[in-house]
Amino acid sequence: MIYRIKQLKPLPDYLLSVTFDDGKHVVYDISDDFNLPGYSVLRDVPGLYRNAQLDQSRTCVYWNEDVDLPSDIIYEYGKPVF
């Protein structure tokens, strides 16, 4: 299944609020990924994290040409918001 993102909002403390087309709403903690290759720049480069964007297909969040996060990871590992 392809999980398309309807709404994306960067929150303080490296949290992403993400709502999907099917209505599921989660909060994903990007800081959990800082140990993965490339993700530490979201912490180390001032303002980069706040520039989170959706790709044209709405299946990927990206910050620059090197750092992105697929929607299926966010869908599976994000904490549900009720």
C-alpha positions as CSV (number, residue, x, y, z in Angstrom):
1,M,0.0,0.0,0.0
2,I,1.2,3.5,-0.8
3,Y,0.7,6.0,2.1
4,R,0.1,9.5,0.8
5,I,0.6,12.4,3.2
6,K,-2.2,14.9,3.4
7,Q,-0.6,17.3,5.9
8,L,2.9,17.8,7.3
9,K,3.9,20.1,10.1
10,P,7.3,20.3,11.8
11,L,6.9,20.6,15.5
12,P,9.5,21.6,18.2
13,D,12.0,19.0,19.5
14,Y,12.4,17.4,16.1
15,L,8.8,16.0,15.9
16,L,6.8,15.8,12.7
17,S,3.0,15.9,12.8
18,V,1.8,13.9,9.8
19,T,-1.7,13.2,8.6
20,F,-2.3,10.7,5.9
21,D,-5.0,10.5,3.3
22,D,-6.7,7.6,5.2
23,G,-7.1,9.9,8.2
24,K,-4.3,8.4,10.3
25,H,-2.5,11.1,12.3
26,V,0.9,10.4,13.8
27,V,3.8,12.2,15.4
28,Y,7.2,10.9,14.2
29,D,10.4,11.7,16.2
30,I,13.2,12.5,13.8
31,S,15.8,12.6,16.7
32,D,15.5,8.8,16.8
33,D,17.2,8.9,13.3
34,F,20.1,11.2,14.1
35,N,22.4,8.1,14.3
36,L,21.5,7.1,10.7
37,P,23.8,8.3,7.9
38,G,23.0,11.9,6.9
39,Y,20.3,12.7,9.4
40,S,22.5,14.5,11.9
41,V,22.4,17.5,9.7
42,L,18.8,18.1,10.7
43,R,20.1,18.8,14.2
44,D,23.4,20.4,13.2
45,V,22.4,22.8,10.5
46,P,20.3,25.7,11.9
47,G,16.8,25.9,10.4
48,L,17.1,22.9,8.1
49,Y,14.7,20.7,10.1
50,R,12.0,23.4,9.9
51,N,12.2,23.3,6.1
52,A,10.5,19.8,5.8
53,Q,8.7,19.5,2.5
54,L,6.6,16.9,0.7
55,D,7.7,15.5,-2.6
56,Q,5.3,15.8,-5.6
57,S,3.8,12.3,-5.0
58,R,3.2,13.1,-1.3
59,T,5.0,9.8,-0.4
60,C,8.2,11.3,1.0
61,V,9.3,14.1,3.3
62,Y,12.5,15.7,2.3
63,W,14.8,18.5,3.6
64,N,17.4,18.6,0.9
65,E,18.8,16.4,-1.9
66,D,20.5,14.2,0.6
67,V,18.0,13.8,3.4
68,D,14.5,12.3,3.0
69,L,12.1,10.1,4.8
70,P,9.6,7.7,3.1
71,S,5.9,8.0,4.1
72,D,5.7,4.2,4.9
73,I,8.3,4.6,7.6
74,I,6.5,7.5,9.2
75,Y,3.2,5.6,8.9
76,E,4.6,2.4,10.6
77,Y,6.8,4.0,13.3
78,G,5.0,7.2,14.1
79,K,3.1,7.4,17.3
80,P,-0.7,7.6,16.7
81,V,-2.5,10.8,17.8
82,F,-6.1,10.4,18.8
